[in-house]
Amino acid sequence: MFDRTHIARSAGRLCLAVSLLALLAGSTAAQTVSNPRIVEFDPSTDHNTQLDGGVAAVSRYDLEVYAQGAPSPFHTVNLGKPSPEGDGKIRYDFWNGVSAWPLPGGLYEARVSAVGPNGTGRSDPSNGFTIDLCSYTLAETTKNVGASTTNTSVGITAPAGCAWTATTSTSWITLTTATGSGNGAVAFTVSSNATANPRTGTITVAGQTITVVQAGVECTYSVTPASQTVSHLAGGGSLSLSAPVGCSWTASSNRSWMTMTNPSGSGTSTVNFSVTANTSTSSRSGTITVGGQSVSVTQSGVPCSYTLSATTQNVTHAAGTNSVNVTTTSSCSWTASTSTSWITVTNTSGTGNGTVNYSFEANPGSTSRTGTITIGGQTLTVTQEATPCTYTLSAASHSFPASGGSASVTVTAPVGCTWTVSSNQSWLTSTTTSGSGNGTVPFSATANAGVQTRGATLTVGGQAVAVSQAPSIVPPARPRNIRVVTP
């Protein structure tokens, strides 16, 4: 049987909204809206039910419009039987028919009825709504303005008495006339656009949208400094480029010895360039062009050249001294320095040909090490050989009482030199089996239960510690002054 009560319950919630489908509960306590377009409801649970004989339980839905609180509708719209949308709801746009309704004025509500051969199931009332047949026309729907601050307006045409309000969420648009009635104009100010990129904002008035398109600022470029001098050594420099955001630029050089590090970019930037070393004593010049602006770059000539008698030297692991010769013209001065902590330069400067003397500390490690000395821009690499691994113990022997005990021996060795610990007797043990560089080796002896002194060897890094231990039982004192006599 077709359950009329069930249909009435399941016809679903009805919601009316302006432009959007607001999901409001089907209740007169819901929010009242103006000029709704869409009715939205959950279909009857019998939407797809078939009665005996294959007849559909729901043949159509009717939209019934009431003056709020009235017992019967003043207008009914046959919705047919639309299919539910993806979210399961049915929606119907009824606005185009509103102007033909005999509107009584005031506040309205609606119901949706599921109609079938066995009766009608009617929903609860919808939220309240009002209908205003005022119409609004904009003089322009798109307003184009320049990049600078602009005061402008867009006209609006409406019947007398029809109020309108303008709003915007665009931060750079300020409404100066935002309300009116009948014919009028929406006045607004557009702040200046500091970038080269055009931008778009919107104003909403009486349900209509005004799109404001503002042009970007014109691209201009300024470069500082206008000229620059760099060293004859390989290196580089930088330029400061000022340009509006969004203004792209390229940078180029007219000399092969000068290369742009960042040859393109956008907006205010630092433009970097590199130069190869100038091997000539004469300066040279080139031009960098950035954003259409030219900058002159001069690289100094080489004032002097320096040659070392050796660029690498090997020295012993022990502390010592060494030297290297520097050759240059008689008027060329030079300095010698090092950042290597174990090398000390004795004479740090000179003029013309000379000798740089340096001393070096002993290498405490078992690996070789490398340091450098810079002389007249030239580099001397000093490699010091590793210290051979040697091991020295603080004691060569030790004695334990019969009761045993613990002792230790100190091992001295270069940094990085590893060593091992071993014992040739089980009663002599050490908790340390290996180590590196300087260290302390603990060892212990168990009690000696025998009547004889016993000995063992503790070996550390190939060095031996002779260990002896007294017996626990002392034998009787030996006889003395033995002689043989004739009776």
Steps between C-alpha positions, in 0.01 A plus 500: 500500500608859440570658840376860492643573845838360402515723195411802708793426729749416231430778251802662661613844602425797276746784466479828311806716446629797303717389206662217701348178629502566877445175688247627757265286706139491384364707784321833536762578766771498235653823369278716279654577159416744220444421133587128515553306177536136594285253687708215643364187670576138579280279281242262641648170614239352262655695209602176325235269654281297261144404599322189388477492123823697461340838572732760660409588860604863427392635163600867554583776750300821545644826635229675704550868589310645798461835663665418833249341733231459229317163495519455123746601226439794271713344228609143414779402258519149351871408526464170320721227637862628484786265580698566819841661458831350612441597864156336497298825493256629238530868400264709283541860377158664523600869467407547133133430581474732801391807299189311380385401850214685668725614786296614803802679651666443834687193629479163326581136569494189283435129520582217261251217450582153373198403283415141408205275417443428867504855626722796583785537753562865591818640659524731799506875419822647365686797641325832447578715195401821329485585131593843366448550128744791484741468206845660472715578196864608510636750250823298490587152620874549436693810605856552372724745689863605485780409743478827699243575773161547330161633616220369277143367500256268322139601442205282609143513368210381720131581550423776749499372856717197421792517746844362425825444689852455364773291669855393417758265652782638284750676731613758244143615416328744740127572456415868544130463406378156600121541537217660309145468371375509144735642239845589633868417486745289699804721565834351602875569523766268359840529673817513290649176366871490588569194284522443128239226523138591422253405772128431520249568777121490532213706639161341564191723477139377505614154404696633204879486469728782385845372398773760553814447291800714597803530271853437627752780543741578215837322533794733573851400607774668706850351555766603755789558494538636147862376489711255698866398532599145598827333592729336243443171684218264408187603687203716422264771613135593526258769383175618661204502261176675595182410306129453576379154600427290194737692270732245342855585392808346343869571568787452254870580465692605187825334617586131513695542828189633676205264557157568648421274798125568480430610141127554548242574766199706598446807717756651736806273517873473556676425171824306552786454255835320504831581332797283416846602620672773298847365419611823336649799676257721305141556619207401281138621473164365399131588517211326675150577371211441745139589421625728223737683738881491444766463770873532432726242671879546517732221614841603631817370337738266679752722681745219574543129442655255746660158455585255777795260479259224600124474529513187720740390773515189720634526856580251776263416784735660753501876564729690267548786253497541123498774235385585147632762258277766340593668172352833380610838367705720729220746578232241571424449867348183634358356819506148633232358730343177609177395666646161592539487879808274504699718251661832596638734233822662626526789251156612389588764239766615257575682175647352186664157507516342844474191718204415721600304810251306705495258792266211569398318813536126553216292364333331799290272282549177312367652175664756277363853488501788251527877547549797270699823487388783271785710355427784258173335404676167437437191711761272651356167619688342791443131573630366832556125532321298766667422832601129518307301756715436811378385839648573845373349827524671838631179663677186379407285802256465786464275806176386662457355850361148534150643553508658154376849420482762228752732337540699178762600251502816283567469129637794302450499120441749217143603419337241276741218591295200612615232744369177653529343846562129572609275789677164481344375825135458588547635854618833357221691318415847371160658432658701217578304185599782264547874466646784296758769584569569867306289748489309828476119515359354825591139590434270794620171649297236679623358833796257481411181683833336424818479701714628219544849360341524158559729207313628192548750217257781411562619142385852397576632150777241469660611827518260798427545867649217710256413779589283801285385791609373841386153622227468758675235719842589631724186551709456822808709529798332341782356707814707520873459579519136388844331542631151511744411789713202617373343819 
